[in-house]
Amino acid sequence: MTRNGEAAQRTRLKDTHLDARPGNPALLNMNLYTNKKSAAESMLDVALLMANASQLKAVLEQGPNITFYTPTVTLIGLSLCLQVAVGVLLVFTVRWNLNDEQEHWRLNFVENLATSQVFIIVIVNIFIAALGGKTAEEANRCEQQHI
């Protein structure tokens, strides 16, 4: 290989990753990895957002006859708000450059915040599922069957 060919190869490897060296395979591009990871998380967030919106619609259609109507509507609203906040955080995560070490503390903080919000969303959705959407009449019927 000529000197120019070696220089071109070094340039390609150097562009791939900061730690890439001649003769070593190209390492993982962290910006690309983070962008793909955030896109996958965003798709899951959108799916959960649609499910919660559907749940909210069903609860509102049945009206206040449902047992735990107010807590259910409140929890679904909280879950929707947290999901929007996580989506915004993921957008910020994608826009920052991971190769800039001065931004690492900010990226770590945003990632930790997003992860903690996702955990809270899971807990809230467990309560939403536990409260269910039974009407007062259905709840009385279930109680009478167990007596």
N, C-alpha and C positions, 0 to 999 in steps of 0.2 A: 504494500500500500504506500502511496506517495505521501509526502508531508502534507499536501493540501487535503488529501483524503482523510488523514488522521485528524487534521484540524476540523474538518467538517463533521467527523464522527464525534469529536469532543464537544463541538457546539451543539449537536443534536442531543447528546446525553446531558449536557449542562442545562439545556432548555427544559428537559424532562423533569429534572429534580435537582435541587441544590447540592445534594450529596452524591450525585451520580459521578462515577469515575470511568475513565477509558478501560475497556475490558470487562467491566461489571455490567450485569443486566440493568436496564433502566428501572429505577425505583418508583414507588407509588407516588403519583401526583396528588398531594393532599387536597388541593383546591377542587380538583375533579371529583375525588372521593366524597368530600363533604357536600358538594353540590348534588351529587346523585343521592346521597343519604338523606339530605334535606328534602329533595323532591319526593322520595319514597315516603318519608314521614308526612309530608304535606298531603299526599294522596290518601294516606290512612286517616289523617285529620279531616279531610273532606268527606270521606265515607262516614265517619262518626258524626260529623256535623249534619249530614243528610239524615242519618238515622234519628238523631235527637230532634231535628226539625219535624220529622214525621211523627215522632212520639208526642211532641208538643201539639201538633195539629190534632191528633187523635184525642188527647186529653181535653183540649179546648172544645172539640166537637161534642164530646160527651157532657161537658158542662160541669157545674159544681156538685152534681149528684155523685161524683166519684169520691170514694173514701180517700182522704189525704190529698184533696184537690190542690189546695194552696201550697203545701210543701212540694208536691210533685212539679207543679208549674215553676215554682221558685228554683228547684234543683235543676230542672231542664234549662231554664234561663241562665243559671250560673254556669252550667256545663257549656252552653253555647258561647257565652262570653269568654270563658277560659280557652275554648278552642280557637276563637278568633285571635286572642292574644298570643297563643302558641304559633299560629300561622304567621302573625306579624314578626315574632321573634325568629322564626325560620327564614323569613325573607331577609332579615338583617344578617343572619348567619351566612347566607349564600353570598351576600354582597361584599363581605369583608375578605381581604386577602390573607390566607393562612401563612403565607411565606413571610409576612411582616411580623417579626417577633414582638414588636411593640404593641401589636393588637391581640396577642395571645391571651392576656388577662381578660380583655373585654369579651373575646370569643368564649373563653371558659365560663365566664359569668353568665353569658346569654345561654349557652348550652345547659348549664346547671339550672338556670331559671326555667327553661323550657321543659327539662326533664322533670323538675318538681311540679310544674303545672300539669304535665301529662299524668303524673301519679295522682294528683288531686282530682283530675277529670275521671280517672278510673274509679276512684272511691265514690265520687258523686254519682257516677252511672250505676254503680252497685246499689246505692241507695234508691235510685230511680227504679231499678228493676225490682228491688225488694218491696217498695211501696205499691207497685202494680197499679192497675187502672180499674179496679173493681168498683162497681156502683154500690151504693149502700144496700140495695136490694139483693145483689149477688152475695155480699158479705154476710147478710142475715141468713140467706139460704144455706151458705156453707156452715155457719155456726149451728143452725138447726140440724143439719145432717150429722154433726159430730156429737150431738147431745143424746 
